Amino acid sequence: GHDVLLHAGAGGVGLASQEYCHFIGNRAMANVGRPYKHFYLHKTYAAGRTLSSRDGGAFALGASKLLGSGRLRFSLNSLSADFIACTFALLRQDGRLCEIGKRAVWSYERHAAA
């Protein structure tokens, strides 16, 4: 299975995506903001694989620790600002980022430059 990053992992799309990742044999990491959401995901899907969605630096550090020397195959992104750049930095050469957010969406040109 591949490593997959799901932003906003405790929302409806995030929970459905985690279920699908589990079904096809991928390893999902999810970022969430509130402690009770971390707790919920630890009990259901992403035991030990949750990250902060409140602080871009904490997110990047936590994701790097979880991945070790590996990289992400896929990310489902709905966050903006620092999280987009951090996510691109974590992707493999052939990795994919699917953007479903509405704010600060990167242009094709900026995406190609990353």
N, CA, C and O atoms as CSV, one atom per row, in Angstrom:
chain,resi,resn,atom,element,x,y,z
A,1,GLY,N,N,0.804,-1.192,0.000
A,1,GLY,CA,C,0.000,0.000,0.000
A,1,GLY,C,C,0.847,1.256,0.000
A,1,GLY,O,O,2.013,1.237,0.396
A,2,HIS,N,N,0.265,2.317,-0.435
A,2,HIS,CA,C,0.940,3.601,-0.527
A,2,HIS,C,C,0.563,4.489,0.655
A,2,HIS,O,O,-0.462,4.284,1.305
A,3,ASP,N,N,1.417,5.484,0.920
A,3,ASP,CA,C,1.098,6.492,1.920
A,3,ASP,C,C,0.264,7.583,1.278
A,3,ASP,O,O,0.625,8.121,0.231
A,4,VAL,N,N,-0.853,7.905,1.910
A,4,VAL,CA,C,-1.797,8.895,1.408
A,4,VAL,C,C,-2.063,9.909,2.511
A,4,VAL,O,O,-2.264,9.538,3.668
A,5,LEU,N,N,-2.065,11.191,2.152
A,5,LEU,CA,C,-2.349,12.258,3.107
A,5,LEU,C,C,-3.726,12.833,2.837
A,5,LEU,O,O,-4.038,13.223,1.712
A,6,LEU,N,N,-4.542,12.883,3.871
A,6,LEU,CA,C,-5.889,13.426,3.769
A,6,LEU,C,C,-6.003,14.630,4.684
A,6,LEU,O,O,-5.973,14.493,5.907
A,7,HIS,N,N,-6.134,15.808,4.095
A,7,HIS,CA,C,-6.330,17.010,4.896
A,7,HIS,C,C,-7.773,17.032,5.396
A,7,HIS,O,O,-8.675,16.547,4.712
A,8,ALA,N,N,-7.991,17.585,6.573
A,8,ALA,CA,C,-9.318,17.630,7.198
A,8,ALA,C,C,-9.906,16.224,7.294
A,8,ALA,O,O,-11.021,15.964,6.841
A,9,GLY,N,N,-9.135,15.336,7.888
A,9,GLY,CA,C,-9.473,13.920,7.916
A,9,GLY,C,C,-10.676,13.536,8.743
A,9,GLY,O,O,-11.155,12.409,8.616
A,10,ALA,N,N,-11.193,14.422,9.592
A,10,ALA,CA,C,-12.351,14.081,10.416
A,10,ALA,C,C,-13.656,14.590,9.826
A,10,ALA,O,O,-14.717,14.384,10.414
A,11,GLY,N,N,-13.598,15.247,8.680
A,11,GLY,CA,C,-14.814,15.700,8.007
A,11,GLY,C,C,-15.416,14.573,7.179
A,11,GLY,O,O,-14.873,13.470,7.135
A,12,GLY,N,N,-16.518,14.847,6.537
A,12,GLY,CA,C,-17.211,13.831,5.752
A,12,GLY,C,C,-16.356,13.247,4.637
A,12,GLY,O,O,-16.279,12.028,4.490
A,13,VAL,N,N,-15.710,14.112,3.846
A,13,VAL,CA,C,-14.852,13.644,2.761
A,13,VAL,C,C,-13.651,12.892,3.334
A,13,VAL,O,O,-13.264,11.848,2.811
A,14,GLY,N,N,-13.062,13.422,4.409
A,14,GLY,CA,C,-11.907,12.777,5.024
A,14,GLY,C,C,-12.212,11.391,5.557
A,14,GLY,O,O,-11.428,10.462,5.361
A,15,LEU,N,N,-13.344,11.244,6.229
A,15,LEU,CA,C,-13.716,9.938,6.769
A,15,LEU,C,C,-14.005,8.933,5.652
A,15,LEU,O,O,-13.589,7.777,5.731
A,16,ALA,N,N,-14.713,9.372,4.621
A,16,ALA,CA,C,-14.992,8.485,3.487
A,16,ALA,C,C,-13.692,8.099,2.784
A,16,ALA,O,O,-13.527,6.953,2.364
A,17,SER,N,N,-12.772,9.051,2.657
A,17,SER,CA,C,-11.490,8.781,2.009
A,17,SER,C,C,-10.654,7.803,2.824
A,17,SER,O,O,-9.984,6.939,2.258
A,18,GLN,N,N,-10.688,7.930,4.144
A,18,GLN,CA,C,-9.953,6.983,4.982
A,18,GLN,C,C,-10.522,5.579,4.847
A,18,GLN,O,O,-9.776,4.601,4.794
A,19,GLU,N,N,-11.822,5.486,4.791
A,19,GLU,CA,C,-12.463,4.177,4.617
A,19,GLU,C,C,-12.029,3.550,3.290
A,19,GLU,O,O,-11.735,2.356,3.222
A,20,TYR,N,N,-11.995,4.366,2.246
A,20,TYR,CA,C,-11.597,3.872,0.931
A,20,TYR,C,C,-10.114,3.459,0.933
A,20,TYR,O,O,-9.763,2.412,0.390
A,21,CYS,N,N,-9.255,4.274,1.539
A,21,CYS,CA,C,-7.829,3.925,1.638
A,21,CYS,C,C,-7.651,2.581,2.329
A,21,CYS,O,O,-6.878,1.734,1.880
A,22,HIS,N,N,-8.364,2.400,3.405
A,22,HIS,CA,C,-8.293,1.132,4.141
A,22,HIS,C,C,-8.766,-0.020,3.256
A,22,HIS,O,O,-8.162,-1.092,3.256
A,23,PHE,N,N,-9.826,0.195,2.515
A,23,PHE,CA,C,-10.415,-0.832,1.653
A,23,PHE,C,C,-9.431,-1.292,0.568
A,23,PHE,O,O,-9.343,-2.485,0.276
A,24,ILE,N,N,-8.685,-0.337,-0.035
A,24,ILE,CA,C,-7.769,-0.703,-1.123
A,24,ILE,C,C,-6.342,-0.981,-0.640
A,24,ILE,O,O,-5.460,-1.275,-1.447
A,25,GLY,N,N,-6.118,-0.891,0.664
A,25,GLY,CA,C,-4.833,-1.280,1.218
A,25,GLY,C,C,-3.792,-0.181,1.322
A,25,GLY,O,O,-2.610,-0.473,1.500
A,26,ASN,N,N,-4.199,1.070,1.217
A,26,ASN,CA,C,-3.267,2.180,1.395
A,26,ASN,C,C,-3.213,2.609,2.859
A,26,ASN,O,O,-4.127,2.325,3.633
A,27,ARG,N,N,-2.134,3.293,3.229
A,27,ARG,CA,C,-1.951,3.793,4.586
A,27,ARG,C,C,-2.289,5.279,4.616
A,27,ARG,O,O,-1.590,6.090,4.008
A,28,ALA,N,N,-3.343,5.631,5.310
A,28,ALA,CA,C,-3.793,7.023,5.356
A,28,ALA,C,C,-3.194,7.746,6.546
A,28,ALA,O,O,-3.117,7.205,7.650
A,29,MET,N,N,-2.767,8.991,6.300
A,29,MET,CA,C,-2.428,9.939,7.353
A,29,MET,C,C,-3.455,11.043,7.231
A,29,MET,O,O,-3.847,11.409,6.123
A,30,ALA,N,N,-3.891,11.571,8.345
A,30,ALA,CA,C,-4.903,12.628,8.294
A,30,ALA,C,C,-4.501,13.767,9.205
A,30,ALA,O,O,-3.938,13.542,10.276
A,31,ASN,N,N,-4.787,14.985,8.786
A,31,ASN,CA,C,-4.571,16.093,9.708
A,31,ASN,C,C,-5.911,16.661,10.142
A,31,ASN,O,O,-6.857,16.777,9.363
A,32,VAL,N,N,-5.947,17.005,11.411
A,32,VAL,CA,C,-7.147,17.546,12.043
A,32,VAL,C,C,-6.720,18.607,13.044
A,32,VAL,O,O,-5.545,18.690,13.403
A,33,GLY,N,N,-7.666,19.414,13.491
A,33,GLY,CA,C,-7.327,20.519,14.367
A,33,GLY,C,C,-7.605,20.297,15.834
A,33,GLY,O,O,-6.775,20.653,16.671
A,34,ARG,N,N,-8.705,19.739,16.167
A,34,ARG,CA,C,-9.136,19.644,17.560
A,34,ARG,C,C,-8.692,18.329,18.202
A,34,ARG,O,O,-8.656,17.293,17.538
A,35,PRO,N,N,-8.353,18.368,19.491
A,35,PRO,CA,C,-7.907,17.145,20.177
A,35,PRO,C,C,-8.932,16.009,20.120
A,35,PRO,O,O,-8.552,14.846,19.981
A,36,TYR,N,N,-10.213,16.326,20.224
A,36,TYR,CA,C,-11.207,15.244,20.189
A,36,TYR,C,C,-11.262,14.585,18.813
A,36,TYR,O,O,-11.646,13.420,18.706
A,37,LYS,N,N,-10.883,15.315,17.753
A,37,LYS,CA,C,-10.837,14.709,16.422
A,37,LYS,C,C,-9.629,13.784,16.292
A,37,LYS,O,O,-9.723,12.722,15.677
A,38,HIS,N,N,-8.498,14.186,16.869
A,38,HIS,CA,C,-7.342,13.292,16.914
A,38,HIS,C,C,-7.727,11.999,17.631
A,38,HIS,O,O,-7.442,10.901,17.154
A,39,PHE,N,N,-8.375,12.150,18.776
A,39,PHE,CA,C,-8.786,10.997,19.572
A,39,PHE,C,C,-9.712,10.090,18.773
A,39,PHE,O,O,-9.534,8.872,18.766
A,40,TYR,N,N,-10.694,10.673,18.103
A,40,TYR,CA,C,-11.639,9.884,17.312
A,40,TYR,C,C,-10.924,9.096,16.216
A,40,TYR,O,O,-11.181,7.907,16.033
A,41,LEU,N,N,-10.030,9.758,15.492
A,41,LEU,CA,C,-9.333,9.070,14.406
A,41,LEU,C,C,-8.401,7.984,14.927
A,41,LEU,O,O,-8.231,6.949,14.282
A,42,HIS,N,N,-7.799,8.212,16.088
A,42,HIS,CA,C,-6.940,7.180,16.672
A,42,HIS,C,C,-7.758,5.938,17.015
A,42,HIS,O,O,-7.256,4.818,16.922
A,43,LYS,N,N,-8.997,6.129,17.405
A,43,LYS,CA,C,-9.859,5.003,17.772
A,43,LYS,C,C,-10.466,4.309,16.554
A,43,LYS,O,O,-10.876,3.152,16.651
A,44,THR,N,N,-10.531,4.987,15.418
A,44,THR,CA,C,-11.228,4.408,14.276
A,44,THR,C,C,-10.294,4.023,13.130
A,44,THR,O,O,-10.178,2.843,12.802
A,45,TYR,N,N,-9.632,4.995,12.522
A,45,TYR,CA,C,-8.896,4.726,11.289
A,45,TYR,C,C,-7.388,4.898,11.407
A,45,TYR,O,O,-6.631,3.958,11.160
A,46,ALA,N,N,-6.957,6.076,11.778
A,46,ALA,CA,C,-5.563,6.487,11.590
A,46,ALA,C,C,-4.751,6.393,12.876
A,46,ALA,O,O,-4.102,7.364,13.263
A,47,ALA,N,N,-4.776,5.266,13.529
A,47,ALA,CA,C,-4.076,5.119,14.808
A,47,ALA,C,C,-2.615,5.523,14.666
A,47,ALA,O,O,-1.852,4.890,13.936
A,48,GLY,N,N,-2.239,6.575,15.367
A,48,GLY,CA,C,-0.864,7.040,15.344
A,48,GLY,C,C,-0.465,7.813,14.113
A,48,GLY,O,O,0.707,8.156,13.957
A,49,ARG,N,N,-1.407,8.100,13.232
A,49,ARG,CA,C,-1.076,8.760,11.973
A,49,ARG,C,C,-1.906,10.020,11.770
A,49,ARG,O,O,-2.373,10.286,10.663
A,50,THR,N,N,-2.091,10.797,12.837
A,50,THR,CA,C,-2.781,12.079,12.710
A,50,THR,C,C,-1.782,13.212,12.885
A,50,THR,O,O,-0.787,13.079,13.598
A,51,LEU,N,N,-2.062,14.325,12.225
A,51,LEU,CA,C,-1.187,15.488,12.211
A,51,LEU,C,C,-1.997,16.734,12.532
A,51,LEU,O,O,-3.227,16.715,12.497
A,52,SER,N,N,-1.295,17.817,12.844
A,52,SER,CA,C,-1.957,19.076,13.173
A,52,SER,C,C,-2.352,19.846,11.924
A,52,SER,O,O,-1.565,19.964,10.985
A,53,SER,N,N,-3.564,20.366,11.913
A,53,SER,CA,C,-3.975,21.261,10.827
A,53,SER,C,C,-4.048,22.701,11.327
A,53,SER,O,O,-4.564,23.570,10.625
A,54,ARG,N,N,-3.546,22.961,12.519
A,54,ARG,CA,C,-3.545,24.309,13.096
A,54,ARG,C,C,-2.234,25.041,12.857
A,54,ARG,O,O,-2.204,26.271,12.827
A,55,ASP,N,N,-1.146,24.288,12.687
A,55,ASP,CA,C,0.185,24.875,12.573
A,55,ASP,C,C,0.947,24.194,11.434
A,55,ASP,O,O,1.223,22.996,11.493
A,56,GLY,N,N,1.281,24.961,10.403
A,56,GLY,CA,C,1.978,24.411,9.243
A,56,GLY,C,C,3.314,23.782,9.589
A,56,GLY,O,O,3.676,22.745,9.032
A,57,GLY,N,N,4.055,24.402,10.505
A,57,GLY,CA,C,5.344,23.858,10.917
A,57,GLY,C,C,5.216,22.525,11.628
A,57,GLY,O,O,5.974,21.594,11.355
A,58,ALA,N,N,4.258,22.430,12.539
A,58,ALA,CA,C,4.018,21.175,13.255
A,58,ALA,C,C,3.545,20.091,12.294
A,58,ALA,O,O,3.906,18.923,12.435
A,59,PHE,N,N,2.743,20.484,11.325
A,59,PHE,CA,C,2.281,19.532,10.310
A,59,PHE,C,C,3.461,18.973,9.522
A,59,PHE,O,O,3.582,17.758,9.364
A,60,ALA,N,N,4.335,19.857,9.025
A,60,ALA,CA,C,5.475,19.431,8.214
A,60,ALA,C,C,6.411,18.520,9.005
A,60,ALA,O,O,6.875,17.504,8.486
A,61,LEU,N,N,6.685,18.875,10.242
A,61,LEU,CA,C,7.559,18.066,11.086
A,61,LEU,C,C,6.945,16.694,11.361
A,61,LEU,O,O,7.617,15.669,11.247
A,62,GLY,N,N,5.666,16.688,11.722
A,62,GLY,CA,C,4.989,15.421,12.005
A,62,GLY,C,C,4.911,14.517,10.787
A,62,GLY,O,O,5.115,13.309,10.900
A,63,ALA,N,N,4.618,15.089,9.619
A,63,ALA,CA,C,4.526,14.290,8.400
A,63,ALA,C,C,5.888,13.713,8.031
A,63,ALA,O,O,5.982,12.557,7.617
A,64,SER,N,N,6.935,14.505,8.180
A,64,SER,CA,C,8.286,14.017,7.885
A,64,SER,C,C,8.661,12.857,8.796
A,64,SER,O,O,9.279,11.888,8.354
A,65,LYS,N,N,8.288,12.956,10.067
A,65,LYS,CA,C,8.578,11.863,11.005
A,65,LYS,C,C,7.810,10.601,10.638
A,65,LYS,O,O,8.361,9.501,10.685
A,66,LEU,N,N,6.545,10.752,10.273
A,66,LEU,CA,C,5.740,9.581,9.904
A,66,LEU,C,C,6.241,8.916,8.626
A,66,LEU,O,O,6.226,7.690,8.515
A,67,LEU,N,N,6.682,9.715,7.669
A,67,LEU,CA,C,7.126,9.172,6.388
A,67,LEU,C,C,8.559,8.660,6.422
A,67,LEU,O,O,8.934,7.809,5.617
A,68,GLY,N,N,9.356,9.172,7.344
A,68,GLY,CA,C,10.769,8.797,7.368
A,68,GLY,C,C,11.441,9.263,6.087
A,68,GLY,O,O,11.377,10.444,5.744
A,69,SER,N,N,12.076,8.353,5.388
A,69,SER,CA,C,12.728,8.715,4.128
A,69,SER,C,C,11.785,8.548,2.939
A,69,SER,O,O,12.169,8.837,1.805
A,70,GLY,N,N,10.565,8.088,3.179
A,70,GLY,CA,C,9.598,7.888,2.104
A,70,GLY,C,C,8.897,9.177,1.714
A,70,GLY,O,O,9.116,10.229,2.314
A,71,ARG,N,N,8.067,9.077,0.714
A,71,ARG,CA,C,7.290,10.217,0.226
A,71,ARG,C,C,5.860,9.765,-0.040
A,71,ARG,O,O,5.568,8.572,-0.122
A,72,LEU,N,N,4.977,10.754,-0.174
A,72,LEU,CA,C,3.557,10.487,-0.416
A,72,LEU,C,C,3.289,10.138,-1.874
A,72,LEU,O,O,3.895,10.703,-2.785
A,73,ARG,N,N,2.391,9.218,-2.073
A,73,ARG,CA,C,1.926,8.887,-3.421
A,73,ARG,C,C,0.772,9.806,-3.825
A,73,ARG,O,O,0.628,10.151,-4.998
A,74,PHE,N,N,-0.058,10.204,-2.834
A,74,PHE,CA,C,-1.267,10.964,-3.134
A,74,PHE,C,C,-1.656,11.812,-1.934
A,74,PHE,O,O,-1.450,11.415,-0.787
A,75,SER,N,N,-2.219,12.983,-2.208
A,75,SER,CA,C,-2.782,13.810,-1.150
A,75,SER,C,C,-4.100,14.411,-1.623
A,75,SER,O,O,-4.212,14.895,-2.750
A,76,LEU,N,N,-5.073,14.371,-0.755
A,76,LEU,CA,C,-6.359,15.016,-0.991
A,76,LEU,C,C,-6.361,16.276,-0.140
A,76,LEU,O,O,-6.493,16.207,1.082
A,77,ASN,N,N,-6.215,17.425,-0.788
A,77,ASN,CA,C,-6.010,18.679,-0.072
A,77,ASN,C,C,-7.258,19.546,-0.046
A,77,ASN,O,O,-7.945,19.709,-1.054
A,78,SER,N,N,-7.536,20.101,1.136
A,78,SER,CA,C,-8.623,21.078,1.253
A,78,SER,C,C,-8.177,22.280,2.079
A,78,SER,O,O,-8.991,23.150,2.388
A,79,LEU,N,N,-6.895,22.339,2.438
A,79,LEU,CA,C,-6.375,23.448,3.230
A,79,LEU,C,C,-5.616,24.422,2.329
A,79,LEU,O,O,-5.382,24.137,1.155
A,80,SER,N,N,-5.235,25.566,2.882
A,80,SER,CA,C,-4.566,26.577,2.069
A,80,SER,C,C,-3.251,26.995,2.716
A,80,SER,O,O,-2.787,26.375,3.674
A,81,ALA,N,N,-2.671,28.036,2.186
A,81,ALA,CA,C,-1.455,28.679,2.717
A,81,ALA,C,C,-0.289,27.701,2.795
A,81,ALA,O,O,0.028,27.030,1.813
A,82,ASP,N,N,0.349,27.619,3.959
A,82,ASP,CA,C,1.555,26.814,4.125
A,82,ASP,C,C,1.332,25.328,3.862
A,82,ASP,O,O,2.264,24.619,3.484
A,83,PHE,N,N,0.123,24.861,4.056
A,83,PHE,CA,C,-0.139,23.437,3.917
A,83,PHE,C,C,0.025,22.961,2.476
A,83,PHE,O,O,0.430,21.820,2.251
A,84,ILE,N,N,-0.280,23.806,1.503
A,84,ILE,CA,C,-0.124,23.411,0.105
A,84,ILE,C,C,1.351,23.212,-0.204
A,84,ILE,O,O,1.732,22.186,-0.766
A,85,ALA,N,N,2.181,24.174,0.155
A,85,ALA,CA,C,3.623,24.066,-0.102
A,85,ALA,C,C,4.227,22.873,0.634
A,85,ALA,O,O,5.041,22.145,0.065
A,86,CYS,N,N,3.840,22.666,1.880
A,86,CYS,CA,C,4.347,21.526,2.644
A,86,CYS,C,C,3.932,20.208,2.006
A,86,CYS,O,O,4.723,19.267,1.946
A,87,THR,N,N,2.704,20.140,1.533
A,87,THR,CA,C,2.219,18.913,0.907
A,87,THR,C,C,2.997,18.619,-0.362
A,87,THR,O,O,3.384,17.473,-0.591
A,88,PHE,N,N,3.238,19.629,-1.195
A,88,PHE,CA,C,4.031,19.415,-2.398
A,88,PHE,C,C,5.431,18.914,-2.056
A,88,PHE,O,O,5.977,18.065,-2.761
A,89,ALA,N,N,6.011,19.433,-0.982
A,89,ALA,CA,C,7.351,19.002,-0.583
A,89,ALA,C,C,7.374,17.541,-0.143
A,89,ALA,O,O,8.421,16.897,-0.206
A,90,LEU,N,N,6.240,17.011,0.299
A,90,LEU,CA,C,6.161,15.623,0.767
A,90,LEU,C,C,5.822,14.619,-0.324
A,90,LEU,O,O,5.926,13.412,-0.107
A,91,LEU,N,N,5.420,15.101,-1.497
A,91,LEU,CA,C,5.019,14.202,-2.583
A,91,LEU,C,C,6.222,13.560,-3.265
A,91,LEU,O,O,7.295,14.157,-3.353
A,92,ARG,N,N,6.025,12.340,-3.741
A,92,ARG,CA,C,7.029,11.676,-4.567
A,92,ARG,C,C,7.107,12.370,-5.918
A,92,ARG,O,O,6.269,13.208,-6.249
A,93,GLN,N,N,8.121,12.012,-6.692
A,93,GLN,CA,C,8.277,12.579,-8.034
A,93,GLN,C,C,7.022,12.334,-8.875
A,93,GLN,O,O,6.593,13.219,-9.616
A,94,ASP,N,N,6.430,11.143,-8.766
A,94,ASP,CA,C,5.228,10.807,-9.526
A,94,ASP,C,C,3.958,10.947,-8.675
A,94,ASP,O,O,2.899,10.437,-9.043
A,95,GLY,N,N,4.074,11.639,-7.540
A,95,GLY,CA,C,2.931,11.810,-6.642
A,95,GLY,C,C,1.883,12.752,-7.208
A,95,GLY,O,O,2.159,13.536,-8.116
A,96,ARG,N,N,0.695,12.667,-6.668
A,96,ARG,CA,C,-0.429,13.481,-7.127
A,96,ARG,C,C,-1.069,14.221,-5.961
A,96,ARG,O,O,-1.170,13.697,-4.852
A,97,LEU,N,N,-1.498,15.446,-6.234
A,97,LEU,CA,C,-2.240,16.225,-5.267
A,97,LEU,C,C,-3.592,16.560,-5.882
A,97,LEU,O,O,-3.663,17.159,-6.955
A,98,CYS,N,N,-4.645,16.178,-5.211
A,98,CYS,CA,C,-5.998,16.486,-5.658
A,98,CYS,C,C,-6.516,17.628,-4.783
A,98,CYS,O,O,-6.649,17.474,-3.569
A,99,GLU,N,N,-6.800,18.744,-5.387
A,99,GLU,CA,C,-7.236,19.940,-4.669
A,99,GLU,C,C,-8.761,20.013,-4.653
A,99,GLU,O,O,-9.402,20.043,-5.704
A,100,ILE,N,N,-9.334,20.040,-3.445
A,100,ILE,CA,C,-10.782,20.200,-3.329
A,100,ILE,C,C,-11.135,21.440,-2.519
A,100,ILE,O,O,-12.300,21.674,-2.199
A,101,GLY,N,N,-10.111,22.238,-2.189
A,101,GLY,CA,C,-10.340,23.458,-1.423
A,101,GLY,C,C,-10.901,24.574,-2.278
A,101,GLY,O,O,-10.977,24.464,-3.501
A,102,LYS,N,N,-11.294,25.654,-1.615
A,102,LYS,CA,C,-11.857,26.801,-2.314
A,102,LYS,C,C,-11.021,28.062,-2.141
A,102,LYS,O,O,-11.163,29.011,-2.913
A,103,ARG,N,N,-10.143,28.080,-1.126
A,103,ARG,CA,C,-9.353,29.282,-0.853
A,103,ARG,C,C,-7.896,29.044,-1.215
A,103,ARG,O,O,-7.353,27.960,-0.998
A,104,ALA,N,N,-7.275,30.073,-1.768
A,104,ALA,CA,C,-5.844,30.070,-2.081
A,104,ALA,C,C,-5.431,28.867,-2.917
A,104,ALA,O,O,-4.368,28.288,-2.692
A,105,VAL,N,N,-6.264,28.490,-3.876
A,105,VAL,CA,C,-5.943,27.378,-4.772
A,105,VAL,C,C,-4.816,27.818,-5.695
A,105,VAL,O,O,-4.851,28.924,-6.236
A,106,TRP,N,N,-3.823,26.964,-5.875
A,106,TRP,CA,C,-2.679,27.295,-6.715
A,106,TRP,C,C,-3.045,27.207,-8.191
A,106,TRP,O,O,-3.833,26.352,-8.595
A,107,SER,N,N,-2.469,28.092,-8.985
A,107,SER,CA,C,-2.644,28.044,-10.441
A,107,SER,C,C,-1.835,26.875,-11.020
A,107,SER,O,O,-0.970,26.318,-10.344
A,108,TYR,N,N,-2.121,26.514,-12.260
A,108,TYR,CA,C,-1.356,25.465,-12.914
A,108,TYR,C,C,0.117,25.861,-13.020
A,108,TYR,O,O,1.001,25.018,-12.873
A,109,GLU,N,N,0.375,27.135,-13.274
A,109,GLU,CA,C,1.750,27.605,-13.400
A,109,GLU,C,C,2.524,27.450,-12.084
A,109,GLU,O,O,3.664,26.987,-12.072
A,110,ARG,N,N,1.888,27.844,-10.988
A,110,ARG,CA,C,2.545,27.734,-9.688
A,110,ARG,C,C,2.735,26.276,-9.309
A,110,ARG,O,O,3.758,25.907,-8.731
A,111,HIS,N,N,1.773,25.466,-9.626
A,111,HIS,CA,C,1.866,24.031,-9.359
A,111,HIS,C,C,3.018,23.420,-10.146
A,111,HIS,O,O,3.788,22.632,-9.598
A,112,ALA,N,N,3.145,23.770,-11.410
A,112,ALA,CA,C,4.230,23.238,-12.243
A,112,ALA,C,C,5.597,23.682,-11.729
A,112,ALA,O,O,6.569,22.932,-11.826
A,113,ALA,N,N,5.678,24.891,-11.185
A,113,ALA,CA,C,6.937,25.394,-10.666
A,113,ALA,C,C,7.358,24.710,-9.369
A,113,ALA,O,O,8.543,24.678,-9.038
A,114,ALA,N,N,6.391,24.165,-8.639
A,114,ALA,CA,C,6.701,23.501,-7.373
A,114,ALA,C,C,7.279,22.160,-7.674
A,114,ALA,O,O,7.619,21.414,-6.756
